[in-house]
Amino acid sequence: MKPIIDAHIHLDLYEAAEIEEIMAGLENAQCTDVISVSYHLDSCRINLQLAETYHQVRPAFGFHPEQELPSDHEISQLFSWMENHAEDMVAVGEVGLPYYMRMEQGAGFSLQGYMELLEEFIKGAKRWNKPIVLHAVYDDAPAACDLLEKHGVKKAHFHWFKGDAPTTERIAENGWFISVTPDVLYEQEIRGLVQRYPLKQMMVETDGPWRFEGIFSGKMTHPRMIHQSVDQISSIKGCPPEAVYQTLYANTKEFYRLNGR
């Protein structure tokens, strides 16, 4: 095995015993860092505590879009807290647009408030000089691209990206990154994305505690699963595994500015 980094995990959403198990197994898995993204303000606080406890945890702070919008007061509290802890985060995230919730709720769903909140996070990322981690898939991805281009964002990470070919090309042409989960072993959609997307703009993630199917069915999601993802990416790309490991690892270290560790 070669060194890996889990570029996107919700470590704070695991049970306490599971967190201990994951962190105890990182060295054996050769996982040097995990980027633990946040769901809301309480999640941000927990991720900061985890980062203070475990040197491998690199926290990102934000508000996951697949939930009801926070009140103005809650937004103000979150941004104030992030401002005070800007030096503690490696990125703004997870932020974005609520595609799955919008599909569930139907035509009456209003995206406007989510667009406005995402733009505020983009402005914050620019102000704090941080990368931004995005949940923006399918029909919502072009709208996110519009906002990123409007504000001249250079460092954007579309985690577990799914979308059409023109949007995929647009993301690549802007120099933005995507990350690949273990479902690359069994989802043709993701395998096709890996085939098309430049390796030099790719990372790997688990999005744990989200659980996977196939050979991972019934198993707790752990960063060690990334090794199977890398093997699959190597096969799809027709590149030697050593080169793929090296590129993915270097991509993530550079994107999240982990080289000083």
C-alpha positions as CSV (number, residue, x, y, z in Angstrom):
1,M,0.0,0.0,0.0
2,K,1.0,3.6,-0.6
3,P,0.0,6.7,1.5
4,I,-3.5,8.0,1.0
5,I,-5.6,11.0,2.2
6,D,-9.4,10.8,2.7
7,A,-10.4,14.0,1.0
8,H,-13.9,14.0,2.4
9,I,-15.4,12.4,5.5
10,H,-17.9,13.3,8.1
11,L,-15.9,12.0,11.1
12,D,-18.1,13.8,13.6
13,L,-21.2,11.8,12.4
14,Y,-19.7,8.5,13.5
15,E,-20.3,7.0,17.0
16,A,-17.5,7.6,19.5
17,A,-16.3,4.0,19.4
18,E,-16.3,4.1,15.6
19,I,-14.2,7.3,15.6
20,E,-11.7,5.6,17.9
21,E,-11.6,2.5,15.7
22,I,-11.0,4.6,12.6
23,M,-8.3,6.8,14.1
24,A,-6.5,3.7,15.6
25,G,-6.5,2.1,12.1
26,L,-5.2,5.0,10.1
27,E,-1.5,4.2,10.4
28,N,-2.1,0.6,9.3
29,A,-4.1,1.9,6.4
30,Q,-1.3,4.4,5.5
31,C,-3.8,7.2,5.7
32,T,-1.9,10.3,6.8
33,D,-4.8,12.8,6.9
34,V,-8.6,13.0,6.8
35,I,-10.5,16.1,5.7
36,S,-13.5,16.1,8.1
37,V,-16.2,18.4,6.7
38,S,-19.0,19.9,8.8
39,Y,-22.8,19.8,8.6
40,H,-23.7,22.9,10.7
41,L,-22.3,24.9,13.6
42,D,-22.4,22.1,16.2
43,S,-20.7,19.9,13.7
44,C,-18.0,22.5,13.1
45,R,-17.4,22.6,16.9
46,I,-17.1,18.8,17.1
47,N,-14.7,18.7,14.1
48,L,-12.5,21.3,15.7
49,Q,-12.4,19.2,18.9
50,L,-11.5,16.1,16.9
51,A,-8.7,18.1,15.1
52,E,-7.4,19.1,18.5
53,T,-7.5,15.5,19.7
54,Y,-6.1,13.8,16.5
55,H,-3.3,15.3,14.5
56,Q,-4.6,13.5,11.3
57,V,-7.9,15.3,11.4
58,R,-8.0,18.5,9.2
59,P,-11.4,20.2,9.7
60,A,-13.5,22.1,7.2
61,F,-16.3,24.3,8.4
62,G,-19.7,25.0,6.7
63,F,-23.4,24.1,6.3
64,H,-24.5,21.0,4.4
65,P,-27.3,22.1,2.0
66,E,-29.4,18.9,2.2
67,Q,-31.4,20.3,5.2
68,E,-33.7,23.1,6.0
69,L,-32.1,26.5,5.7
70,P,-30.9,28.1,9.0
71,S,-32.4,31.3,10.3
72,D,-30.7,34.6,9.7
73,H,-29.5,34.5,13.3
74,E,-28.1,31.0,12.9
75,I,-26.3,32.0,9.7
76,S,-24.8,35.0,11.5
77,Q,-23.7,32.8,14.4
78,L,-22.1,30.3,12.0
79,F,-20.2,33.0,10.0
80,S,-19.0,34.7,13.1
81,W,-17.7,31.4,14.5
82,M,-16.0,30.6,11.2
83,E,-14.4,34.1,11.2
84,N,-13.0,33.5,14.6
85,H,-11.7,30.0,13.7
86,A,-10.5,30.7,10.1
87,E,-7.0,29.7,11.0
88,D,-8.2,26.3,12.3
89,M,-9.9,25.2,9.1
90,V,-8.3,23.8,5.9
91,A,-11.4,24.7,3.8
92,V,-15.0,26.0,3.8
93,G,-17.2,23.0,3.5
94,E,-19.4,21.1,3.1
95,V,-21.5,23.7,1.3
96,G,-23.6,23.8,-1.9
97,L,-27.1,23.2,-3.2
98,P,-29.8,20.7,-2.1
99,Y,-30.4,18.6,-5.2
100,Y,-31.7,15.5,-3.5
101,M,-34.0,17.4,-1.2
102,R,-35.3,19.4,-4.1
103,M,-36.1,16.3,-6.1
104,E,-38.0,14.9,-3.1
105,Q,-40.1,18.0,-2.5
106,G,-40.9,18.8,-6.1
107,A,-41.7,21.8,-8.1
108,G,-42.7,24.1,-5.2
109,F,-39.2,24.0,-3.7
110,S,-37.4,27.3,-3.8
111,L,-33.6,27.3,-4.4
112,Q,-33.1,31.0,-3.9
113,G,-32.2,31.0,-0.2
114,Y,-29.7,28.2,-0.8
115,M,-28.1,30.1,-3.7
116,E,-27.7,33.2,-1.6
117,L,-26.2,31.2,1.3
118,L,-23.8,29.4,-1.1
119,E,-22.7,32.8,-2.5
120,E,-21.9,34.0,1.0
121,F,-19.8,30.9,1.7
122,I,-18.0,31.6,-1.6
123,K,-17.3,35.1,-0.5
124,G,-16.1,33.8,2.8
125,A,-13.7,31.3,1.2
126,K,-12.3,34.1,-0.9
127,R,-11.9,36.4,2.2
128,W,-10.3,33.7,4.3
129,N,-8.2,32.5,1.4
130,K,-9.5,28.9,1.8
131,P,-10.5,26.2,-0.7
132,I,-14.2,25.5,-0.9
133,V,-15.8,22.0,-0.7
134,L,-19.0,21.6,-2.7
135,H,-22.1,19.4,-2.7
136,A,-23.4,20.3,-6.2
137,V,-24.5,17.5,-8.4
138,Y,-26.5,17.0,-11.6
139,D,-28.8,20.0,-12.4
140,D,-27.4,22.1,-9.5
141,A,-23.8,21.9,-10.6
142,P,-24.0,24.5,-13.4
143,A,-25.5,27.0,-10.9
144,A,-22.7,26.4,-8.5
145,C,-20.2,26.9,-11.4
146,D,-21.9,30.2,-12.2
147,L,-21.2,31.5,-8.7
148,L,-17.7,30.2,-8.6
149,E,-16.9,31.9,-11.9
150,K,-18.6,35.1,-10.8
151,H,-16.2,35.4,-7.9
152,G,-13.1,34.0,-9.6
153,V,-12.7,31.0,-7.3
154,K,-9.6,29.0,-8.2
155,K,-9.7,26.3,-5.6
156,A,-13.0,24.4,-5.6
157,H,-13.6,20.7,-4.8
158,F,-16.7,19.0,-6.1
159,H,-17.0,16.0,-3.8
160,W,-18.6,12.8,-5.2
161,F,-19.4,14.8,-8.3
162,K,-22.1,13.5,-10.7
163,G,-23.2,15.5,-13.7
164,D,-23.4,15.7,-17.5
165,A,-20.5,15.9,-19.9
166,P,-20.6,19.7,-20.5
167,T,-20.6,20.5,-16.8
168,T,-17.8,18.0,-16.2
169,E,-15.8,19.7,-18.9
170,R,-16.5,23.1,-17.4
171,I,-15.3,22.0,-14.0
172,A,-12.1,20.6,-15.5
173,E,-11.5,23.7,-17.7
174,N,-11.7,25.9,-14.6
175,G,-9.0,23.8,-12.9
176,W,-11.4,22.6,-10.2
177,F,-11.1,19.2,-8.5
178,I,-13.5,16.2,-8.1
179,S,-13.1,13.3,-5.7
180,V,-14.1,9.7,-6.1
181,T,-15.7,7.4,-3.6
182,P,-15.5,3.6,-3.3
183,D,-18.6,3.3,-5.5
184,V,-16.2,3.5,-8.4
185,L,-15.9,-0.3,-8.0
186,Y,-19.5,-0.9,-9.0
187,E,-21.2,2.3,-10.4
188,Q,-20.7,2.7,-14.2
189,E,-21.6,6.4,-13.9
190,I,-18.6,7.0,-11.6
191,R,-16.3,4.8,-13.7
192,G,-17.2,6.8,-16.8
193,L,-16.4,10.1,-14.9
194,V,-13.0,8.7,-13.8
195,Q,-12.3,7.8,-17.5
196,R,-13.0,11.3,-18.7
197,Y,-11.7,13.5,-15.9
198,P,-8.0,14.5,-15.6
199,L,-6.1,12.6,-13.0
200,K,-4.2,15.7,-12.1
201,Q,-7.5,17.2,-10.8
202,M,-8.7,14.2,-8.9
203,M,-8.8,13.2,-5.2
204,V,-10.3,10.2,-3.4
205,E,-12.7,10.1,-0.5
206,T,-15.1,8.0,1.5
207,D,-17.9,10.4,2.5
208,G,-18.2,8.2,5.6
209,P,-20.2,7.3,7.5
210,W,-22.2,6.8,4.2
211,R,-22.1,3.1,3.5
212,F,-21.3,1.4,0.2
213,E,-22.4,-1.7,-1.6
214,G,-20.7,-4.5,-3.4
215,I,-17.6,-5.8,-1.5
216,F,-18.2,-3.1,1.1
217,S,-21.8,-4.2,1.9
218,G,-22.5,-4.3,5.6
219,K,-19.1,-2.8,6.5
220,M,-18.5,0.5,8.4
221,T,-17.0,3.0,6.0
222,H,-13.3,3.4,6.7
223,P,-10.5,5.3,4.9
224,R,-8.8,2.0,4.2
225,M,-11.4,1.4,1.5
226,I,-9.7,4.1,-0.6
227,H,-7.0,1.6,-1.5
228,Q,-9.6,-0.4,-3.5
229,S,-10.7,2.9,-5.1
230,V,-7.1,3.7,-6.2
231,D,-6.7,0.2,-7.7
232,Q,-9.9,0.7,-9.7
233,I,-8.9,4.2,-10.8
234,S,-5.5,2.8,-11.9
235,S,-7.3,0.1,-14.0
236,I,-9.7,2.6,-15.6
237,K,-7.0,5.0,-16.4
238,G,-4.5,2.4,-17.6
239,C,-1.9,3.9,-15.4
240,P,0.5,2.1,-13.0
241,P,-0.9,2.0,-9.4
242,E,2.3,3.7,-8.0
243,A,1.8,6.7,-10.3
244,V,-1.9,7.0,-9.5
245,Y,-1.2,6.8,-5.7
246,Q,1.5,9.5,-6.0
247,T,-0.7,11.8,-8.1
248,L,-3.8,11.5,-5.9
249,Y,-1.8,12.0,-2.8
250,A,0.1,15.0,-4.1
251,N,-3.1,16.5,-5.5
252,T,-4.8,16.4,-2.1
253,K,-1.7,17.7,-0.1
254,E,-1.4,20.6,-2.5
255,F,-5.1,21.5,-2.7
256,Y,-5.5,21.5,1.1
257,R,-2.1,23.0,1.8
258,L,-0.9,20.0,3.9
259,N,2.7,20.2,2.7
260,G,3.8,22.0,5.8
261,R,2.7,19.1,8.0
